[in-house]
Amino acid sequence: MNWPHAHLIVNHLPVVGFLFATFYLAYALNRREPLLLRTALLIGLLVALSASLAAITGHQAEEVLEHLPGFSEPLVEAHEEAATLALVIAGLFGVAALGGSIFQRTAGRLPRGFSTLVLLLSLAATLLMGWTANRGGQISHPEVRGELPLPSPETE
């Protein structure tokens, strides 16, 4: 396995993970059960950590691929910029999830405003991870960029 292959495997964790974590967190906040909320926050923390792994493998993959023919610096830069923003928001969410988990364990309950903030950060991270994944898909998939004529149902 090489770095680009590792990145293709790992990059799905934060994308799908944040989607799951956001729904689970919303469910836990709605149910107001401490164990569900603690579990949701810890799942979110693990997903946030997986975003770091995707970033590390992504940087290494770029180092391998930048010397190959057909490498598109603008597409990779767009993906990298989206990934940086997604990683920052994922990091903020991870810190908030860890802090919320500790606070909830000691105080028994999260303040409502903090719960809303954590949920909004999770939602923002989910959307940014999706945007980043789309930008990454454009690097090696011309059909995602709209550069290939796709067959219409009439021509099949």
N, C-alpha and C positions, 0 to 999 in steps of 0.2 A: 504494500500500500504506500502511496506517496501523499504529499500534502494536499494537492487538489482533491484527491479521492477522499482523504480524511475530512476535508472541509465539506464536500458534498454529503457526507454521512452526518456530520455533526450539526450542520446548519439547520437541519429540520427540527432539532430539539427546542430551540427558543421560539421558533415560529408556531409549531403545534403546541408546545408547552405553555406559552403565554395565553393562547386561546383557551386551553383547558383550565389553566390557573385562574383566568378572569371569570369564567363561568362558575367555577367551583367557589371562588371567593364571593361572588354575588350571591350564590346559593347559601353559603355559610353566614353571610351578613344578614340575609333575609330570615334564616332560621334562628339566628341569635343563640346558637349553641357553642359554648366555648371550645369544645374539642374539635368541632368542624372548622371553626375559625382558625385555631392554632394549626391544624393540619393544612388548611388553605394557605396560610402565611408561610409555612415551611415548604410547601410545594412551590410556591411563588419564589422563595429564596433560591431553591435548587434550580428552577428555570432561569432565574436571573444569572446564576453562576454559569449555566450552560451557554449564555450569550457571550461570556468572556471566552469560553472554549471555541466558539464559532469565530470570534474575532481573531484569536491567536492562529487558528488553522487557516483563516482567510488571508492573513498577512503572509504566512508561509507559502500558501498557494500562489499568491501574486508573485512572490520571488521566483517560483519555479516557472510560471507561465509567461512572464513578461518578455522572455527571450524567444518565444515561439512565434512562427508566422501567423498572422491573423489576429494577434493580440491587440485589443482595442483599449488604449489608455483612457479615452473619455468614458467608456462604459464602465470600466473598472473603477475609475475615480467617482463616478456617480453612485455606484454601489457602495464604495467605501465611505462616502459622505453620509449616505443614508444609514449605513451600519454604525457609524460613529454616533449619530444622534440617537439611534435605537439603543445602543449600548449605554449611553449616558442615562437615558430614561429608565432602562432596565436596572442600572446600578442604583439610581434613586429609589426605584421600587424595591430593590433588594434590601437596601438599608432601612427603608420604611417597614418592610415586612419583618426583618429581624428585630427592629426596635419594637414594632407592634406585638410581636410574639413574646418578647421579654416583658413588655409592659402588661400585656394581657395575663401572663402567667403570675405576675406579682400583684397587680391591681384587680385582676378578675374580669376586667371589661375594658374595651377600647372606647375612647371618646368618639361620639358620632362623627364629628368633623374629621378626625383622623381616619376613621373607617372609610369615609367618602374619599379622602385624599388617596388612600392606598388603592381603592377601587379605580379611581380615575388614572392613577399612575399605571396600574395594570392594563387598563383599557388602552391608554396611550402607547404603552410598550407593545401591546398586541398589534395595533394598527401600524406602528413603525416597523415592527418585525415583518409584517406582511409586505409593506412597501419596500423594505430592504430586500426581501426574497424576490420580489418582482424585478427589482433592479439587477439582482444577481442572475436571474434567469435570462435576462437580456444579453448577458455577456456571451453565452454560447448557444442561445436559441434564437435564430433569426425570426422564427414564427412569432415569438413573443414581442419582438421589435416591430412586427408588421411588415417585414421585408420579404416575406415569401407569399406568393399568391396561394391561398388555401382553396381547395376545391369547394364549390358551393354544392348544396344538396341536389341541384338540378343536373350537375355534370357527373354525378356519381352513378 
